[in-house]
Amino acid sequence: MDLNKLTMPEKIISGSAIVLFIASFLPWFKIDFLGSDITGNGWDVGFLWGGIPTILGLVMLAHIVLTKLASNVTVPDLPWPRIHLIAGILAAAIVVLKLLMGHEEIGVDFDRAFGLFLAALAAIGLGVGGFLYYKESEGTTATTL
């Protein structure tokens, strides 16, 4: 597997998708209850907030791996650069929105934990990578905008 085949946007998307997947299992919210920390990860806060962004990132990663690193594999002829752009921005918007909104359950407001911050950075990376991938496919660079 030759990673040098990947362009910079593809490397950004790949790294961000892997980090987001890992971060989805780390604590996103916590509360101190009777001297012990109770935490919830990205899957505990709801499928919309943790599941959808993670799956979008994994789909983006799968497309890159199949088209660049796997031999003799064909993928459906879809507007993949546009799909990467929309999926990346959507994943970033969902996770950043959850970061800004916080989490409340049964009238208890949970504190944000490190996994949510890491997930937000990774999701923003997906958005940036998707944008750069889209711009690269048009034959332009991001600096010409």
URTA-V929266 format. One record per pair of residues at least 24 apart in sequence whose ideal C-beta (glycine too) atoms are under 8 Angstrom apart, sorted by the first residue. I is the first residue (numbers start at 1). J is the second residue. D is the distance in whole Angstrom. If there is no record, write none. Layout:
# URTA-V929266
I&J&D ; I&J&D
This chain:
# URTA-V929266
1&69&5 ; 2&69&8 ; 3&69&8 ; 5&68&5 ; 5&69&7 ; 6&64&7 ; 6&68&6 ; 6&69&8 ; 7&133&8 ; 7&136&6 ; 8&132&7 ; 9&129&5 ; 9&130&8 ; 9&132&4 ; 9&133&4 ; 9&135&8 ; 9&136&6 ; 10&64&5 ; 10&68&6 ; 10&129&8 ; 10&133&7 ; 12&125&6 ; 12&128&6 ; 12&129&4 ; 12&132&7 ; 13&57&8 ; 13&60&5 ; 13&61&7 ; 13&64&6 ; 13&84&7 ; 13&88&7 ; 13&125&8 ; 13&126&6 ; 13&129&4 ; 13&130&7 ; 13&133&6 ; 14&61&6 ; 14&64&6 ; 14&65&8 ; 15&125&7 ; 16&57&7 ; 16&122&5 ; 16&123&7 ; 16&124&8 ; 16&125&3 ; 16&126&5 ; 16&129&6 ; 17&57&4 ; 17&58&6 ; 17&60&6 ; 17&61&4 ; 17&122&8 ; 17&126&6 ; 18&61&7 ; 19&118&7 ; 19&121&8 ; 19&122&4 ; 19&125&7 ; 20&53&7 ; 20&54&6 ; 20&57&5 ; 20&91&7 ; 20&95&8 ; 20&119&6 ; 20&122&4 ; 20&123&6 ; 20&125&8 ; 20&126&7 ; 21&54&6 ; 21&57&7 ; 21&58&6 ; 23&115&5 ; 23&116&8 ; 23&118&4 ; 23&119&4 ; 23&122&6 ; 24&50&5 ; 24&51&8 ; 24&53&8 ; 24&54&5 ; 24&115&8 ; 24&119&6 ; 25&115&8 ; 26&113&7 ; 26&114&7 ; 26&115&3 ; 26&118&7 ; 26&119&8 ; 27&113&4 ; 27&114&7 ; 27&115&5 ; 27&116&8 ; 28&98&8 ; 28&103&7 ; 28&112&7 ; 28&113&6 ; 28&115&5 ; 28&116&4 ; 28&119&7 ; 29&102&8 ; 29&103&5 ; 29&110&4 ; 29&111&7 ; 29&112&6 ; 29&113&6 ; 29&116&7 ; 30&110&6 ; 30&111&5 ; 30&113&5 ; 31&108&6 ; 31&110&5 ; 31&111&6 ; 39&113&6 ; 40&103&7 ; 40&110&7 ; 41&115&6 ; 42&115&7 ; 42&116&8 ; 42&119&6 ; 45&98&7 ; 45&103&6 ; 48&94&7 ; 49&94&6 ; 49&95&7 ; 49&98&4 ; 50&119&8 ; 52&90&8 ; 52&91&7 ; 52&94&6 ; 53&90&8 ; 53&91&4 ; 53&92&8 ; 53&94&5 ; 53&95&5 ; 53&119&7 ; 53&123&5 ; 53&126&8 ; 54&91&8 ; 56&87&4 ; 56&88&8 ; 56&90&6 ; 56&91&4 ; 56&126&7 ; 57&87&8 ; 57&91&6 ; 57&122&7 ; 57&123&7 ; 57&126&5 ; 59&87&7 ; 60&84&6 ; 60&87&6 ; 60&88&7 ; 60&126&7 ; 60&129&8 ; 60&130&7 ; 80&137&8 ; 81&133&6 ; 81&134&4 ; 81&136&8 ; 81&137&4 ; 81&138&7 ; 82&134&6 ; 84&129&7 ; 84&130&4 ; 84&133&5 ; 84&134&6 ; 85&130&5 ; 85&131&6 ; 85&133&7 ; 85&134&4 ; 86&130&7 ; 87&126&7 ; 87&130&6 ; 88&126&4 ; 88&127&4 ; 88&128&7 ; 88&129&6 ; 88&130&3 ; 88&131&7 ; 88&133&8 ; 89&127&5 ; 89&130&6 ; 89&131&7 ; 91&123&5 ; 91&126&5 ; 91&127&7 ; 92&123&4 ; 92&124&5 ; 92&126&6 ; 92&127&3 ; 93&127&8 ; 94&123&7 ; 95&119&5 ; 95&120&5 ; 95&122&8 ; 95&123&4 ; 96&120&5 ; 96&123&7 ; 96&124&7
